[in-house]
Amino acid sequence: MRDILTNSIIPAMTADEERIKLTGYKSEKDYSSNRDEEKEKKEKDEDENELIEVGEGVLLTKTEAEWWRKAIIYVSIATIIPLSMLSLVFLGVSFYASSAAALSLSFDMLLDASSSGVVVWRFYGSSEACGSPDKERRTVIVFAFLFIVFGLIILVKGVITLVAKVLMSGLLILTVLSTVGAVFTTILVTVKIVIAKKLNSQTMYCDAFSSGMGAITGFSILASTIAYATTGLWCLDGIVAVVVAVTMVAWGIWLLIQNVSFSSSKKETKGEGAV
């Protein structure tokens, strides 16, 4: 058989090949392959749209849970470096200006950076990690210990400042840096609360609380420096540190009691069920 256009010889088609070309007939093998592909696509869509519990009473599809999980990790990683840098800056300022509240803010930002690392561990993995109650409880217990330890350190410094009547210096740098720290941590609080409400995650509420204490401390330092510069009220700086420290320790103890008691009651329930 010769092609008129190219004047070349092409192999002749069999009768079956001509019938397939004219009718568009497909073999049973082709139809079976298409059915398998459609089945796989349907199963994939059903798997992505499957609802999973990411928090108490909160159901999201796997696609939505994966999106929020990645958002949490990206936000946490993005805040670790600036929080660590600000923590070191305020640590230096606290010694330069003899400010217990600045030391409080330094440790609070270090705590915030540490808590962001804990949050990354909490939500690392697949979308099912969002709904892991055991991992959530362990994370909150870690937060509780961090709040207690950092709170006690800040408390000691605040008490020493009040007893020794340590006066502040370097008011200008304290005012500028405390404003920067307060604004930055306020933004973090807003973002973390939005995520915590969406997922009803106690881990994210604890992380938001940590950032919130930083924001409160920053604005309190600003108020104490203004008060000291205008009225000579020296004790406000130490009082701010003590109040922040007591709040952190109390919050840590409350978290510890809640989650340890919950764990104990859960084990007792399992034991009774086994009997």
C-alpha positions in Angstrom: 0.0 0.0 0.0 1.5 3.4 -1.1 0.9 6.8 0.6 -0.1 9.3 -2.2 1.3 12.3 -0.3 4.7 10.9 0.5 4.9 8.3 -2.2 6.1 5.9 0.4 5.0 2.3 1.1 3.1 1.8 4.4 2.0 -1.5 5.8 -1.6 -2.5 5.1 -4.0 -2.6 8.0 -5.8 -5.8 8.9 -9.6 -6.0 8.8 -9.7 -5.8 12.7 -7.4 -2.8 12.7 -9.6 -1.0 10.1 -12.8 -1.8 12.2 -11.2 -0.4 15.4 -10.1 2.7 13.6 -13.5 3.4 12.2 -15.7 2.5 15.2 -13.4 3.6 18.0 -13.7 0.1 19.6 -11.6 -0.5 22.7 -10.7 -3.8 24.0 -11.9 -5.1 27.4 -8.3 -4.6 28.7 -8.5 -0.9 27.9 -11.9 -0.5 29.6 -10.5 -2.4 32.7 -7.5 0.0 32.9 -9.8 3.0 32.7 -12.0 1.6 35.5 -9.0 1.0 37.7 -7.9 4.6 37.2 -11.4 6.0 38.0 -11.5 3.8 41.1 -8.1 5.0 42.3 -9.1 8.6 41.7 -12.4 8.1 43.6 -10.7 6.5 46.5 -8.1 9.3 46.6 -10.9 11.9 46.6 -12.7 10.1 49.4 -9.5 9.8 51.4 -8.8 13.6 51.1 -12.4 14.5 52.0 -12.5 12.1 55.0 -13.2 14.0 58.2 -10.7 13.7 61.1 -10.9 15.1 64.6 -8.1 17.7 65.1 -9.4 19.0 68.4 -12.2 18.5 70.9 -15.3 18.8 68.8 -13.5 20.1 65.7 -13.7 18.1 62.5 -11.7 18.9 59.4 -11.1 17.2 56.1 -7.6 15.7 55.7 -6.8 18.4 53.1 -7.8 21.2 55.6 -6.0 19.6 58.5 -2.8 19.3 56.4 -3.1 23.0 55.4 -3.4 24.1 59.0 -0.7 21.7 60.2 1.8 23.2 57.7 0.7 26.7 58.6 1.4 26.1 62.3 4.9 24.6 61.5 5.8 27.5 59.2 4.6 30.2 61.7 6.5 28.4 64.5 9.8 28.1 62.6 9.6 31.7 61.3 9.3 33.0 64.9 12.1 30.9 66.5 15.0 33.0 65.1 13.7 36.5 65.7 12.5 35.5 69.2 15.9 34.1 70.1 17.7 37.2 68.8 15.3 39.5 70.8 15.9 37.3 73.9 19.6 37.8 73.7 19.2 41.6 73.1 16.9 41.9 76.2 19.3 39.8 78.2 22.1 42.2 77.5 19.8 45.2 78.1 18.6 43.8 81.4 22.2 43.9 82.8 23.0 47.2 81.1 19.9 48.9 82.5 19.6 46.9 85.7 16.1 46.0 84.8 14.4 42.9 86.2 11.4 43.4 83.8 13.8 43.4 80.8 15.3 40.1 82.1 11.7 38.8 82.5 11.0 39.7 78.8 14.3 38.1 77.8 13.4 34.8 79.4 9.8 35.1 78.2 11.0 35.4 74.6 13.4 32.5 75.1 10.4 30.5 76.5 8.4 31.6 73.4 11.1 30.4 71.1 11.4 27.1 73.0 7.6 26.7 72.9 7.6 27.2 69.1 10.1 24.4 68.8 7.8 22.2 70.9 4.9 23.1 68.7 6.9 22.0 65.6 7.4 18.7 67.3 3.7 18.5 68.2 2.4 18.9 64.7 5.3 17.3 62.8 4.2 14.3 60.6 1.0 13.7 58.7 -2.4 15.4 59.0 -3.4 12.8 61.6 -0.8 14.4 63.9 -3.3 17.3 64.4 -5.7 14.9 66.2 -3.3 13.0 68.5 -4.6 13.5 72.0 -1.7 11.7 73.7 0.9 13.9 71.8 -1.2 16.9 72.7 -1.1 16.0 76.4 2.6 15.4 76.4 3.2 18.7 74.7 1.2 20.6 77.3 3.1 18.9 80.1 6.3 20.1 78.6 4.9 23.6 78.4 3.9 23.4 82.0 7.5 22.6 83.1 8.9 25.3 80.9 6.5 27.9 82.5 7.4 26.8 86.0 11.2 26.8 85.5 11.3 30.2 83.6 8.8 31.7 86.0 10.9 30.8 89.1 14.1 32.3 87.5 12.2 35.6 86.8 10.7 35.6 90.3 14.1 35.3 91.9 15.5 38.3 89.9 12.4 40.4 90.6 12.6 39.8 94.3 16.3 40.7 94.4 15.6 43.9 92.5 12.9 44.9 95.0 14.9 43.9 98.1 18.1 45.5 96.9 16.3 48.6 95.5 18.1 48.4 92.2 17.5 51.5 90.1 17.1 51.4 86.4 19.3 53.1 83.8 19.4 53.4 80.0 15.7 54.4 79.9 15.8 55.4 76.2 17.0 52.0 75.0 14.5 50.3 77.3 11.6 52.3 75.9 12.5 51.6 72.3 13.2 47.9 72.6 10.3 47.2 74.9 8.0 48.8 72.3 9.4 46.7 69.5 9.1 43.5 71.6 5.6 44.3 72.7 4.4 45.0 69.1 6.1 41.8 67.8 4.7 39.5 70.5 1.2 41.1 70.1 1.2 40.1 66.4 2.3 36.6 67.4 -0.5 36.4 70.0 -3.1 37.3 67.4 -1.9 34.8 64.8 -1.6 32.0 67.4 -5.1 32.6 68.9 -6.7 32.4 65.4 -5.0 29.0 64.9 -5.9 27.8 68.4 -9.5 28.7 67.9 -9.7 27.0 64.5 -8.2 23.8 65.8 -9.3 24.1 69.5 -5.8 23.1 70.4 -4.5 23.4 73.9 -1.0 23.4 72.6 -1.6 26.5 70.5 -3.4 28.2 73.4 -0.4 27.6 75.6 1.9 29.0 72.9 -0.4 32.0 72.6 -0.2 32.5 76.4 3.6 32.5 76.2 3.5 35.2 73.6 0.8 37.1 75.5 3.0 37.2 78.6 5.8 38.7 76.4 3.4 41.4 75.1 2.2 42.3 78.6 5.7 42.4 79.9 6.9 44.6 77.0 4.1 47.2 77.5 4.7 47.0 81.3 8.4 47.8 80.8 7.3 50.8 78.7 5.0 52.0 81.4 7.6 51.4 84.2 10.3 53.4 82.3 7.9 56.3 81.7 6.8 56.2 85.4 10.4 56.1 86.6 11.5 59.0 84.2 8.6 61.2 85.3 7.9 60.4 88.9 11.0 58.4 90.1 8.9 55.3 90.9 11.6 52.7 90.9 9.8 49.7 92.3 7.4 49.2 89.3 10.1 47.4 87.3 10.6 44.8 90.0 6.8 44.5 90.5 6.3 43.8 86.8 8.8 41.0 86.9 7.3 39.4 90.0 3.7 39.5 88.7 4.8 38.0 85.4 6.7 35.3 87.1 3.9 34.4 89.5 1.4 34.2 86.6 3.7 31.9 84.6 4.4 29.6 87.6 0.6 29.5 88.5 -0.3 28.7 84.9 2.3 26.0 84.6 1.1 24.3 87.9 -2.5 24.5 86.7 -1.6 22.9 83.3 0.4 20.2 85.1 -2.4 19.3 87.5 -5.0 19.3 84.8 -3.0 17.0 82.4 -1.4 14.7 85.0 -4.8 14.1 86.7 -6.4 13.5 83.3 -3.8 11.0 82.4 -4.2 9.2 85.8 -8.0 9.0 85.4 -7.7 7.7 81.9 -5.4 4.9 83.1 -7.9 4.0 85.9 -10.7 3.9 83.4 -8.8 1.5 81.1 -7.9 -0.7 84.1 -11.6 -0.9 85.1 -12.6 -1.7 81.6 -10.1 -4.5 81.4 -11.4 -6.1 84.6 
